[in-house]
Amino acid sequence: MIADDLDTLDAQQLRDALRAARADAAFKQAVIDKLTHENAILKRLKFAAQSERFSAEQKSLLDETLDSDLAAVAAEIEALQPGRAAGERHQPRREKLPAHLPRRDVCHEPENTTCGCGQAMQRIGEDVAEKLDYQPGVFTVERHIRGKWVCKCCERIVQAPVAPHIIDKGLPTTGLLAQVLVAKYLDHLPLYRQEAIFERTGHAISRSTLAQWVGECGAQLQPLVDALTAELLRQPVLHADETPVAMLKPTGQRDGKTHRAYLWSYCSTQFSSLRAVVFDFADSRGGQHARDFLGLPGTPGKPAWQGKLVCDDFAGYKACFELGVIEAGCMAHARRKFHELWANHGSQVGEQALKFFGQLYEVERTAANADSTIRLEARKTARPLADALHQWLRQQRQRVPDGSATARAIDYSLKRWAALTRYLDDGDLPIDNNWVENRIRPIALGRQNWLFAGSLRAGKRAAAVMSLIHSAKLNGLDPYAYLRDALERLPTLPASRVAELLPRYGA
């Protein structure tokens, strides 16, 4: 409507035109506020993410993940094949370890050197096998000496058996393997960097060899991760979250590009006696991955997990709640949206909401180290605060236009209010999902170094090793010492006793 036409309208038509103009202005202002809010968030994140070109170092990371995957597959196939006749297979010759490296002798002798006929046996020689060991910054060589004892009377030779090893006939000791795994998955050192570090130390180990060790260790440690998962799924309350990880496209689709995979994280709460986190690598963010991990729906041999799941509002978890899992919301996610309003625009609504959330969290801090009964009693004082926040949010929602950033922040809390406040009636439930978010925070730092997984298999083996390392860290254990001990004992431990190697608090 042009301005000249206003002169021809009566009073009612003018009022209708004014209402339409106001509605149009309110809609446009809501769009402006939405775009302004999104632009403010992007400005805050402007220097947080930087793209990297496909450099030679990145290609080396591709090589190491592929080598790890292929080496592990080859080892599995070899283990399933029947033994071959001597001389049928060409064995590559291993280079001798440098003579300048310090040596430490580990002697293995028979427990009894008296023959069954009663005669004392005589030592006639020995077999020496050298294994490369590593103490941080120092290479040493373990000389495993197995003496040969013979009875001249019976013409019988006795020798101590070769000790079992996590990598059959492997060169590295468990100490060196633990160092490589911890450096890669906890200290975020890709294998090409470790290769350079070892070379400076005095003995170069190619990244393809390191990748083979990593792949074989991941496969050997999988039963231990399965036992950790089974123990985790016996908990009544779990945290769940997921973070994106780049993965190279499968064979036949590779063009030097990656697609987005996800590392799913599940862990016990800070109130539980069990301190464990299990990572599950998947090629997508589909909710089926969460249902598969939790065993939903249950099968005759494996009942479904029926507990309370603390998570964000991601749609992938919704099907779990339809199958009997109880949803527990994350108050930190609700608070975060109001913090963005306040940080980006100085919003008074955001500021007031933060004061309400601050009071709820103050109650949690007072009972953080108490048992569930005392915690539940303390939360009775938080119920009036939560009710006041709920009423205030409903009032504010009536004052803001649809589609605005403020409306979205309020709607997030109102639509999930029952899940967000479920913790008030259960002393074993945490107020938010920050516990598991802290577990996956190192992953975000790590992917800046290793950039992507070479395949789904490589990603799953990385997830297995990280599950053990981060669970050990949660229990206050030295990840290197724990992993070294687990790798040392695992080859001789029956499958029924694998759970003895799980990281325990105070162990």
Contacts in CASP RR format, 6 or more apart in sequence:
PFRMAT RR
TARGET T0000
AUTHOR 0000-0000-0000
METHOD contacts of the structure
MODEL  1
MIADDLDTLDAQQLRDALRAARADAAFKQAVIDKLTHENAILKRLKFAAQ
SERFSAEQKSLLDETLDSDLAAVAAEIEALQPGRAAGERHQPRREKLPAH
LPRRDVCHEPENTTCGCGQAMQRIGEDVAEKLDYQPGVFTVERHIRGKWV
CKCCERIVQAPVAPHIIDKGLPTTGLLAQVLVAKYLDHLPLYRQEAIFER
TGHAISRSTLAQWVGECGAQLQPLVDALTAELLRQPVLHADETPVAMLKP
TGQRDGKTHRAYLWSYCSTQFSSLRAVVFDFADSRGGQHARDFLGLPGTP
GKPAWQGKLVCDDFAGYKACFELGVIEAGCMAHARRKFHELWANHGSQVG
EQALKFFGQLYEVERTAANADSTIRLEARKTARPLADALHQWLRQQRQRV
PDGSATARAIDYSLKRWAALTRYLDDGDLPIDNNWVENRIRPIALGRQNW
LFAGSLRAGKRAAAVMSLIHSAKLNGLDPYAYLRDALERLPTLPASRVAE
LLPRYGA
1 17 0 8 1.000
6 14 0 8 1.000
6 17 0 8 1.000
9 17 0 8 1.000
26 401 0 8 1.000
27 401 0 8 1.000
29 401 0 8 1.000
30 401 0 8 1.000
30 402 0 8 1.000
30 403 0 8 1.000
30 404 0 8 1.000
30 407 0 8 1.000
33 404 0 8 1.000
33 405 0 8 1.000
33 406 0 8 1.000
34 403 0 8 1.000
34 404 0 8 1.000
34 405 0 8 1.000
36 345 0 8 1.000
37 340 0 8 1.000
37 341 0 8 1.000
37 344 0 8 1.000
37 345 0 8 1.000
37 405 0 8 1.000
38 405 0 8 1.000
40 344 0 8 1.000
40 345 0 8 1.000
41 340 0 8 1.000
41 344 0 8 1.000
44 343 0 8 1.000
44 344 0 8 1.000
52 58 0 8 1.000
52 451 0 8 1.000
54 256 0 8 1.000
57 192 0 8 1.000
58 451 0 8 1.000
60 190 0 8 1.000
60 192 0 8 1.000
60 207 0 8 1.000
61 190 0 8 1.000
61 191 0 8 1.000
61 192 0 8 1.000
61 450 0 8 1.000
61 451 0 8 1.000
61 452 0 8 1.000
62 248 0 8 1.000
62 452 0 8 1.000
62 454 0 8 1.000
63 207 0 8 1.000
63 208 0 8 1.000
63 211 0 8 1.000
64 190 0 8 1.000
64 191 0 8 1.000
64 192 0 8 1.000
64 207 0 8 1.000
64 208 0 8 1.000
64 210 0 8 1.000
64 211 0 8 1.000
65 211 0 8 1.000
65 248 0 8 1.000
65 450 0 8 1.000
65 452 0 8 1.000
65 453 0 8 1.000
65 454 0 8 1.000
65 455 0 8 1.000
65 458 0 8 1.000
66 248 0 8 1.000
66 454 0 8 1.000
66 455 0 8 1.000
66 458 0 8 1.000
67 207 0 8 1.000
67 208 0 8 1.000
67 211 0 8 1.000
67 212 0 8 1.000
68 211 0 8 1.000
68 212 0 8 1.000
68 214 0 8 1.000
68 215 0 8 1.000
68 458 0 8 1.000
68 461 0 8 1.000
69 215 0 8 1.000
69 454 0 8 1.000
69 455 0 8 1.000
69 457 0 8 1.000
69 458 0 8 1.000
71 208 0 8 1.000
71 211 0 8 1.000
71 212 0 8 1.000
71 215 0 8 1.000
71 216 0 8 1.000
72 212 0 8 1.000
72 215 0 8 1.000
72 216 0 8 1.000
72 218 0 8 1.000
72 219 0 8 1.000
72 457 0 8 1.000
72 461 0 8 1.000
73 457 0 8 1.000
75 215 0 8 1.000
75 216 0 8 1.000
75 219 0 8 1.000
76 219 0 8 1.000
94 171 0 8 1.000
96 130 0 8 1.000
97 130 0 8 1.000
97 132 0 8 1.000
97 141 0 8 1.000
97 203 0 8 1.000
98 202 0 8 1.000
98 203 0 8 1.000
101 139 0 8 1.000
101 140 0 8 1.000
101 141 0 8 1.000
101 202 0 8 1.000
101 203 0 8 1.000
102 140 0 8 1.000
102 141 0 8 1.000
103 140 0 8 1.000
103 141 0 8 1.000
103 142 0 8 1.000
103 143 0 8 1.000
104 133 0 8 1.000
104 140 0 8 1.000
104 141 0 8 1.000
104 142 0 8 1.000
104 143 0 8 1.000
105 143 0 8 1.000
105 145 0 8 1.000
106 142 0 8 1.000
106 143 0 8 1.000
106 144 0 8 1.000
106 145 0 8 1.000
107 145 0 8 1.000
107 147 0 8 1.000
108 144 0 8 1.000
108 145 0 8 1.000
108 146 0 8 1.000
108 147 0 8 1.000
108 160 0 8 1.000
108 163 0 8 1.000
109 146 0 8 1.000
109 147 0 8 1.000
109 149 0 8 1.000
109 160 0 8 1.000
110 149 0 8 1.000
110 158 0 8 1.000
110 159 0 8 1.000
110 160 0 8 1.000
113 120 0 8 1.000
113 121 0 8 1.000
113 123 0 8 1.000
113 149 0 8 1.000
113 158 0 8 1.000
114 120 0 8 1.000
114 121 0 8 1.000
115 121 0 8 1.000
115 151 0 8 1.000
115 153 0 8 1.000
115 154 0 8 1.000
115 156 0 8 1.000
116 151 0 8 1.000
116 154 0 8 1.000
117 151 0 8 1.000
117 153 0 8 1.000
117 154 0 8 1.000
119 151 0 8 1.000
119 152 0 8 1.000
119 153 0 8 1.000
119 154 0 8 1.000
121 149 0 8 1.000
121 150 0 8 1.000
121 151 0 8 1.000
121 156 0 8 1.000
121 158 0 8 1.000
122 149 0 8 1.000
122 150 0 8 1.000
122 151 0 8 1.000
122 152 0 8 1.000
123 147 0 8 1.000
123 148 0 8 1.000
123 149 0 8 1.000
123 150 0 8 1.000
124 148 0 8 1.000
124 149 0 8 1.000
124 150 0 8 1.000
124 157 0 8 1.000
125 147 0 8 1.000
125 148 0 8 1.000
126 145 0 8 1.000
126 146 0 8 1.000
126 147 0 8 1.000
126 148 0 8 1.000
127 145 0 8 1.000
127 146 0 8 1.000
127 147 0 8 1.000
127 148 0 8 1.000
127 159 0 8 1.000
128 143 0 8 1.000
128 144 0 8 1.000
128 145 0 8 1.000
128 146 0 8 1.000
129 143 0 8 1.000
129 144 0 8 1.000
129 146 0 8 1.000
129 162 0 8 1.000
130 141 0 8 1.000
130 142 0 8 1.000
130 143 0 8 1.000
130 144 0 8 1.000
131 141 0 8 1.000
131 142 0 8 1.000
131 144 0 8 1.000
131 170 0 8 1.000
131 171 0 8 1.000
131 172 0 8 1.000
131 173 0 8 1.000
132 139 0 8 1.000
132 141 0 8 1.000
132 142 0 8 1.000
132 171 0 8 1.000
132 172 0 8 1.000
132 173 0 8 1.000
132 176 0 8 1.000
132 203 0 8 1.000
133 139 0 8 1.000
133 140 0 8 1.000
133 141 0 8 1.000
133 142 0 8 1.000
133 172 0 8 1.000
133 173 0 8 1.000
133 175 0 8 1.000
133 176 0 8 1.000
134 140 0 8 1.000
134 172 0 8 1.000
134 173 0 8 1.000
134 175 0 8 1.000
134 176 0 8 1.000
134 179 0 8 1.000
136 179 0 8 1.000
137 201 0 8 1.000
138 201 0 8 1.000
139 198 0 8 1.000
139 201 0 8 1.000
139 202 0 8 1.000
139 203 0 8 1.000
142 173 0 8 1.000
144 163 0 8 1.000
146 159 0 8 1.000
146 160 0 8 1.000
146 162 0 8 1.000
147 159 0 8 1.000
147 160 0 8 1.000
148 157 0 8 1.000
148 158 0 8 1.000
148 159 0 8 1.000
149 157 0 8 1.000
149 158 0 8 1.000
149 159 0 8 1.000
150 156 0 8 1.000
150 157 0 8 1.000
150 158 0 8 1.000
151 158 0 8 1.000
164 491 0 8 1.000
164 492 0 8 1.000
165 174 0 8 1.000
165 491 0 8 1.000
166 174 0 8 1.000
166 177 0 8 1.000
166 216 0 8 1.000
166 217 0 8 1.000
166 220 0 8 1.000
166 487 0 8 1.000
166 488 0 8 1.000
166 490 0 8 1.000
166 491 0 8 1.000
167 177 0 8 1.000
167 213 0 8 1.000
167 216 0 8 1.000
167 217 0 8 1.000
167 220 0 8 1.000
172 180 0 8 1.000
172 213 0 8 1.000
174 484 0 8 1.000
174 487 0 8 1.000
174 488 0 8 1.000
175 480 0 8 1.000
175 484 0 8 1.000
175 487 0 8 1.000
177 213 0 8 1.000
177 217 0 8 1.000
177 483 0 8 1.000
177 484 0 8 1.000
177 487 0 8 1.000
178 480 0 8 1.000
178 483 0 8 1.000
178 484 0 8 1.000
178 487 0 8 1.000
179 480 0 8 1.000
180 191 0 8 1.000
180 194 0 8 1.000
180 210 0 8 1.000
180 213 0 8 1.000
180 214 0 8 1.000
181 214 0 8 1.000
181 217 0 8 1.000
181 465 0 8 1.000
181 469 0 8 1.000
181 483 0 8 1.000
182 469 0 8 1.000
182 479 0 8 1.000
182 480 0 8 1.000
182 483 0 8 1.000
183 189 0 8 1.000
183 194 0 8 1.000
184 190 0 8 1.000
184 191 0 8 1.000
184 194 0 8 1.000
184 214 0 8 1.000
184 450 0 8 1.000
185 462 0 8 1.000
185 465 0 8 1.000
185 466 0 8 1.000
185 469 0 8 1.000
186 442 0 8 1.000
186 466 0 8 1.000
186 469 0 8 1.000
186 470 0 8 1.000
186 473 0 8 1.000
186 479 0 8 1.000
188 442 0 8 1.000
188 445 0 8 1.000
188 446 0 8 1.000
188 448 0 8 1.000
188 449 0 8 1.000
188 450 0 8 1.000
189 197 0 8 1.000
189 449 0 8 1.000
190 449 0 8 1.000
190 450 0 8 1.000
191 207 0 8 1.000
191 210 0 8 1.000
191 211 0 8 1.000
191 214 0 8 1.000
192 207 0 8 1.000
194 205 0 8 1.000
194 207 0 8 1.000
194 210 0 8 1.000
195 204 0 8 1.000
195 205 0 8 1.000
195 206 0 8 1.000
195 207 0 8 1.000
195 210 0 8 1.000
198 204 0 8 1.000
198 205 0 8 1.000
199 205 0 8 1.000
214 461 0 8 1.000
214 465 0 8 1.000
215 458 0 8 1.000
215 461 0 8 1.000
217 465 0 8 1.000
217 487 0 8 1.000
218 461 0 8 1.000
218 464 0 8 1.000
218 465 0 8 1.000
219 461 0 8 1.000
220 487 0 8 1.000
220 490 0 8 1.000
220 491 0 8 1.000
221 464 0 8 1.000
221 465 0 8 1.000
221 468 0 8 1.000
221 486 0 8 1.000
221 487 0 8 1.000
221 490 0 8 1.000
222 461 0 8 1.000
222 464 0 8 1.000
223 495 0 8 1.000
223 498 0 8 1.000
224 468 0 8 1.000
224 486 0 8 1.000
224 490 0 8 1.000
224 498 0 8 1.000
224 501 0 8 1.000
224 502 0 8 1.000
225 278 0 8 1.000
225 464 0 8 1.000
225 467 0 8 1.000
225 468 0 8 1.000
227 498 0 8 1.000
227 499 0 8 1.000
227 502 0 8 1.000
228 276 0 8 1.000
228 278 0 8 1.000
228 467 0 8 1.000
228 468 0 8 1.000
228 471 0 8 1.000
228 502 0 8 1.000
229 278 0 8 1.000
229 293 0 8 1.000
231 274 0 8 1.000
231 276 0 8 1.000
231 499 0 8 1.000
231 502 0 8 1.000
232 238 0 8 1.000
232 266 0 8 1.000
232 267 0 8 1.000
232 268 0 8 1.000
232 274 0 8 1.000
232 276 0 8 1.000
232 278 0 8 1.000
233 294 0 8 1.000
233 305 0 8 1.000
235 268 0 8 1.000
235 269 0 8 1.000
235 272 0 8 1.000
235 274 0 8 1.000
236 307 0 8 1.000
236 308 0 8 1.000
236 428 0 8 1.000
237 268 0 8 1.000
237 269 0 8 1.000
237 271 0 8 1.000
237 272 0 8 1.000
237 307 0 8 1.000
237 308 0 8 1.000
237 309 0 8 1.000
237 310 0 8 1.000
237 328 0 8 1.000
237 428 0 8 1.000
237 429 0 8 1.000
237 430 0 8 1.000
238 266 0 8 1.000
238 267 0 8 1.000
238 268 0 8 1.000
238 269 0 8 1.000
238 305 0 8 1.000
238 307 0 8 1.000
238 308 0 8 1.000
238 309 0 8 1.000
238 310 0 8 1.000
239 265 0 8 1.000
239 266 0 8 1.000
239 267 0 8 1.000
239 268 0 8 1.000
239 269 0 8 1.000
239 309 0 8 1.000
239 310 0 8 1.000
239 311 0 8 1.000
239 430 0 8 1.000
239 433 0 8 1.000
239 435 0 8 1.000
239 436 0 8 1.000
240 264 0 8 1.000
240 265 0 8 1.000
240 266 0 8 1.000
240 290 0 8 1.000
240 309 0 8 1.000
240 310 0 8 1.000
240 311 0 8 1.000
240 317 0 8 1.000
240 433 0 8 1.000
240 436 0 8 1.000
241 264 0 8 1.000
241 265 0 8 1.000
241 311 0 8 1.000
241 312 0 8 1.000
241 433 0 8 1.000
241 436 0 8 1.000
241 437 0 8 1.000
241 440 0 8 1.000
242 262 0 8 1.000
242 263 0 8 1.000
242 264 0 8 1.000
242 265 0 8 1.000
242 285 0 8 1.000
242 314 0 8 1.000
243 262 0 8 1.000
243 263 0 8 1.000
243 265 0 8 1.000
243 440 0 8 1.000
243 443 0 8 1.000
243 444 0 8 1.000
244 260 0 8 1.000
244 261 0 8 1.000
244 262 0 8 1.000
244 263 0 8 1.000
244 285 0 8 1.000
245 260 0 8 1.000
245 261 0 8 1.000
245 262 0 8 1.000
245 263 0 8 1.000
245 281 0 8 1.000
245 443 0 8 1.000
245 447 0 8 1.000
245 452 0 8 1.000
245 453 0 8 1.000
245 459 0 8 1.000
246 258 0 8 1.000
246 259 0 8 1.000
246 260 0 8 1.000
246 261 0 8 1.000
246 447 0 8 1.000
246 451 0 8 1.000
246 452 0 8 1.000
246 453 0 8 1.000
247 258 0 8 1.000
247 259 0 8 1.000
247 260 0 8 1.000
247 261 0 8 1.000
247 283 0 8 1.000
247 452 0 8 1.000
247 453 0 8 1.000
247 454 0 8 1.000
247 455 0 8 1.000
247 456 0 8 1.000
247 459 0 8 1.000
248 254 0 8 1.000
248 256 0 8 1.000
248 258 0 8 1.000
248 452 0 8 1.000
248 453 0 8 1.000
248 454 0 8 1.000
248 455 0 8 1.000
249 255 0 8 1.000
249 256 0 8 1.000
249 257 0 8 1.000
249 258 0 8 1.000
249 259 0 8 1.000
250 455 0 8 1.000
250 456 0 8 1.000
258 452 0 8 1.000
259 283 0 8 1.000
260 285 0 8 1.000
261 281 0 8 1.000
261 282 0 8 1.000
261 283 0 8 1.000
261 284 0 8 1.000
261 453 0 8 1.000
261 456 0 8 1.000
261 459 0 8 1.000
262 281 0 8 1.000
262 282 0 8 1.000
262 283 0 8 1.000
262 284 0 8 1.000
262 285 0 8 1.000
262 289 0 8 1.000
263 279 0 8 1.000
263 280 0 8 1.000
263 281 0 8 1.000
263 282 0 8 1.000
263 440 0 8 1.000
263 443 0 8 1.000
263 463 0 8 1.000
264 279 0 8 1.000
264 280 0 8 1.000
264 281 0 8 1.000
264 282 0 8 1.000
264 289 0 8 1.000
264 290 0 8 1.000
264 293 0 8 1.000
265 277 0 8 1.000
265 278 0 8 1.000
265 279 0 8 1.000
265 280 0 8 1.000
265 436 0 8 1.000
265 439 0 8 1.000
265 440 0 8 1.000
266 277 0 8 1.000
266 278 0 8 1.000
266 280 0 8 1.000
266 293 0 8 1.000
266 436 0 8 1.000
267 276 0 8 1.000
267 277 0 8 1.000
267 278 0 8 1.000
267 435 0 8 1.000
267 436 0 8 1.000
267 439 0 8 1.000
267 474 0 8 1.000
268 274 0 8 1.000
268 275 0 8 1.000
268 276 0 8 1.000
268 277 0 8 1.000
269 310 0 8 1.000
269 428 0 8 1.000
269 429 0 8 1.000
269 430 0 8 1.000
269 435 0 8 1.000
270 430 0 8 1.000
270 435 0 8 1.000
271 372 0 8 1.000
271 375 0 8 1.000
271 427 0 8 1.000
271 428 0 8 1.000
271 430 0 8 1.000
272 428 0 8 1.000
273 505 0 8 1.000
275 471 0 8 1.000
275 474 0 8 1.000
275 475 0 8 1.000
275 503 0 8 1.000
275 505 0 8 1.000
276 471 0 8 1.000
276 474 0 8 1.000
276 502 0 8 1.000
276 503 0 8 1.000
277 436 0 8 1.000
277 439 0 8 1.000
277 467 0 8 1.000
277 470 0 8 1.000
277 471 0 8 1.000
277 474 0 8 1.000
278 467 0 8 1.000
278 471 0 8 1.000
279 443 0 8 1.000
279 463 0 8 1.000
279 464 0 8 1.000
279 466 0 8 1.000
279 467 0 8 1.000
279 470 0 8 1.000
280 289 0 8 1.000
280 293 0 8 1.000
280 460 0 8 1.000
280 463 0 8 1.000
281 453 0 8 1.000
281 456 0 8 1.000
281 459 0 8 1.000
281 460 0 8 1.000
281 462 0 8 1.000
281 463 0 8 1.000
282 289 0 8 1.000
283 456 0 8 1.000
285 314 0 8 1.000
285 316 0 8 1.000
286 316 0 8 1.000
287 315 0 8 1.000
287 316 0 8 1.000
287 317 0 8 1.000
287 319 0 8 1.000
287 320 0 8 1.000
290 316 0 8 1.000
290 317 0 8 1.000
290 320 0 8 1.000
291 297 0 8 1.000
291 319 0 8 1.000
291 320 0 8 1.000
291 323 0 8 1.000
294 304 0 8 1.000
294 305 0 8 1.000
294 309 0 8 1.000
294 320 0 8 1.000
294 325 0 8 1.000
295 302 0 8 1.000
295 304 0 8 1.000
295 305 0 8 1.000
296 304 0 8 1.000
296 305 0 8 1.000
296 319 0 8 1.000
296 320 0 8 1.000
296 323 0 8 1.000
296 325 0 8 1.000
297 304 0 8 1.000
297 323 0 8 1.000
298 304 0 8 1.000
304 323 0 8 1.000
304 324 0 8 1.000
305 325 0 8 1.000
306 324 0 8 1.000
306 325 0 8 1.000
307 325 0 8 1.000
307 326 0 8 1.000
308 325 0 8 1.000
308 326 0 8 1.000
308 327 0 8 1.000
308 328 0 8 1.000
308 422 0 8 1.000
308 426 0 8 1.000
308 429 0 8 1.000
309 317 0 8 1.000
309 320 0 8 1.000
309 321 0 8 1.000
309 325 0 8 1.000
309 326 0 8 1.000
309 327 0 8 1.000
309 328 0 8 1.000
310 328 0 8 1.000
310 329 0 8 1.000
310 330 0 8 1.000
310 429 0 8 1.000
310 430 0 8 1.000
310 432 0 8 1.000
310 433 0 8 1.000
310 435 0 8 1.000
310 436 0 8 1.000
311 317 0 8 1.000
311 327 0 8 1.000
311 328 0 8 1.000
311 329 0 8 1.000
311 330 0 8 1.000
311 433 0 8 1.000
312 329 0 8 1.000
312 330 0 8 1.000
312 333 0 8 1.000
312 433 0 8 1.000
313 329 0 8 1.000
313 333 0 8 1.000
313 412 0 8 1.000
313 416 0 8 1.000
317 327 0 8 1.000
321 327 0 8 1.000
326 422 0 8 1.000
327 419 0 8 1.000
327 422 0 8 1.000
328 419 0 8 1.000
328 422 0 8 1.000
328 423 0 8 1.000
328 429 0 8 1.000
328 430 0 8 1.000
329 416 0 8 1.000
329 419 0 8 1.000
329 420 0 8 1.000
329 422 0 8 1.000
329 423 0 8 1.000
329 432 0 8 1.000
329 433 0 8 1.000
330 420 0 8 1.000
330 432 0 8 1.000
330 433 0 8 1.000
330 434 0 8 1.000
331 357 0 8 1.000
331 360 0 8 1.000
331 361 0 8 1.000
331 420 0 8 1.000
331 423 0 8 1.000
331 431 0 8 1.000
331 432 0 8 1.000
332 431 0 8 1.000
332 432 0 8 1.000
332 433 0 8 1.000
332 434 0 8 1.000
332 437 0 8 1.000
333 412 0 8 1.000
333 432 0 8 1.000
333 433 0 8 1.000
334 357 0 8 1.000
334 412 0 8 1.000
334 413 0 8 1.000
334 416 0 8 1.000
334 420 0 8 1.000
335 353 0 8 1.000
335 354 0 8 1.000
335 357 0 8 1.000
337 408 0 8 1.000
337 409 0 8 1.000
337 412 0 8 1.000
337 413 0 8 1.000
338 347 0 8 1.000
338 349 0 8 1.000
338 350 0 8 1.000
338 353 0 8 1.000
338 354 0 8 1.000
338 357 0 8 1.000
338 409 0 8 1.000
339 350 0 8 1.000
339 354 0 8 1.000
340 405 0 8 1.000
340 409 0 8 1.000
341 347 0 8 1.000
341 349 0 8 1.000
341 350 0 8 1.000
341 353 0 8 1.000
341 405 0 8 1.000
341 406 0 8 1.000
341 409 0 8 1.000
342 350 0 8 1.000
342 351 0 8 1.000
342 354 0 8 1.000
345 405 0 8 1.000
347 406 0 8 1.000
349 396 0 8 1.000
349 400 0 8 1.000
349 406 0 8 1.000
349 410 0 8 1.000
350 406 0 8 1.000
350 409 0 8 1.000
352 392 0 8 1.000
353 389 0 8 1.000
353 392 0 8 1.000
353 393 0 8 1.000
353 409 0 8 1.000
356 385 0 8 1.000
356 388 0 8 1.000
356 389 0 8 1.000
356 392 0 8 1.000
357 389 0 8 1.000
359 382 0 8 1.000
359 385 0 8 1.000
360 382 0 8 1.000
360 385 0 8 1.000
360 386 0 8 1.000
360 389 0 8 1.000
360 431 0 8 1.000
361 431 0 8 1.000
363 378 0 8 1.000
363 379 0 8 1.000
363 381 0 8 1.000
363 382 0 8 1.000
363 385 0 8 1.000
364 382 0 8 1.000
364 431 0 8 1.000
366 378 0 8 1.000
367 374 0 8 1.000
367 375 0 8 1.000
367 378 0 8 1.000
367 379 0 8 1.000
370 378 0 8 1.000
372 427 0 8 1.000
372 428 0 8 1.000
373 427 0 8 1.000
375 427 0 8 1.000
376 425 0 8 1.000
376 426 0 8 1.000
376 427 0 8 1.000
379 423 0 8 1.000
379 424 0 8 1.000
379 427 0 8 1.000
382 424 0 8 1.000
383 424 0 8 1.000
386 421 0 8 1.000
386 424 0 8 1.000
390 414 0 8 1.000
390 417 0 8 1.000
390 421 0 8 1.000
393 410 0 8 1.000
393 413 0 8 1.000
393 414 0 8 1.000
394 414 0 8 1.000
396 406 0 8 1.000
396 410 0 8 1.000
397 407 0 8 1.000
397 410 0 8 1.000
397 411 0 8 1.000
397 414 0 8 1.000
400 406 0 8 1.000
400 407 0 8 1.000
400 410 0 8 1.000
401 407 0 8 1.000
413 420 0 8 1.000
422 429 0 8 1.000
423 429 0 8 1.000
423 430 0 8 1.000
423 431 0 8 1.000
439 470 0 8 1.000
439 474 0 8 1.000
442 470 0 8 1.000
443 466 0 8 1.000
453 459 0 8 1.000
453 462 0 8 1.000
468 482 0 8 1.000
468 483 0 8 1.000
468 486 0 8 1.000
468 503 0 8 1.000
469 479 0 8 1.000
469 483 0 8 1.000
471 502 0 8 1.000
471 503 0 8 1.000
472 478 0 8 1.000
472 479 0 8 1.000
472 482 0 8 1.000
472 483 0 8 1.000
472 503 0 8 1.000
473 479 0 8 1.000
474 503 0 8 1.000
475 503 0 8 1.000
475 504 0 8 1.000
475 505 0 8 1.000
475 506 0 8 1.000
475 507 0 8 1.000
476 505 0 8 1.000
476 506 0 8 1.000
477 503 0 8 1.000
477 506 0 8 1.000
477 507 0 8 1.000
482 503 0 8 1.000
485 501 0 8 1.000
486 501 0 8 1.000
489 501 0 8 1.000
490 498 0 8 1.000
490 501 0 8 1.000
493 500 0 8 1.000
493 501 0 8 1.000
END
